[in-house]
Structure formats: C-alpha cells, structure tokens
Amino acid sequence: MKAVLCRAVSGLGEPGDVVEVSPGYFRNYLQPRGLAAEATTKSLATVQRSKDQEARSEARERRDATQLAEQLARLPLRLTLKAGENERVFGSVTAADIAEKLRVAGYEFDKRRILLEEPIKRLGLYTVHIKLHPEVEAKVKVLVDKE
C-alpha cells in the first residue's frame, strides 16, 4: 500500500515522501506512531501544497541572503589596532571582533557564521567570508589598520 510519511523514517524516507509499504507495517508501526498517513488524494494534495510552500520560502530566504551579501560586499569594515614592527598587530582580529564591528554597522551575526581560517595578525586588507545561507556566502572586506 502507499503511505505518505509525516516524519523521517530511517531507511524509508523523509517527510512528504510517498512510499510503498506492506499493510501490516503501516497498520502496526507507522500509523500508530504518527510516522505516516494513508496516501489518499487529499493527503497527497496537502503534501504537495506543503512542498510548494516550503520551496517558495526557501527561494525567498535565498533571495534575501543574496541581497544581504551584496550589501555586505559594499560595506567597508575598518579595525584599528596597535601594531609593532613588521606590521604585526598586538593581539589578533578574531571572528568575534568582526561580528562586533558588523553589529555596530547594523548587522547582527553570530561569530560562528564568520569564517576565519585563523585570526588576523598582520595589518592589511583581508576578505572575510560570512555564511548567510547554506548556498550563499558573503565576502566582506576588512581593513586592519595601525592605530
């Protein structure tokens, strides 16, 4: 028989998938636990509407993230630090420092979304990546300047 999964079932599928299962498995395991419902035209239509709504929501989030990435690309971030010889800064610039500068500029980001391979320890211009969406990454120019 055909069943529509309401929740993810290991080895069977994800929510919204239409799967072929034995009647006993459906009746004794899937249905009592709320893992699946019988695949009727009404339930299939509900699943399709849900998938369409989810796709529209995902597209909207991706579009908003792309617009934010464009704004951030134009945003100049400047950090001034004390520096010694050979243009080495005392301390370093971390993701938390960049997140704080972005917060001051009006953008709220968790420091874990700022992708720094290692802290910045020299003066200069750097490109820092920020994960906005699973498919969208912003590139922000950060100028580390001498105080």
Buried (B, 14 or more C-beta within 10 A) or exposed (E): EBBBBBEEBEEBBEBBBBBEBEEEBBEEBBBEEEBBBBBEEEBBEBBEEEEEEEEEEEEEBBEEBBEBBEEBEEBEBEBEBEBEEEEEBEEBBBBBBBBBBBEEEEBEBEBEBBEBEEEBBEBEEBEBBBBBBEEBBBEBBBEBEEE
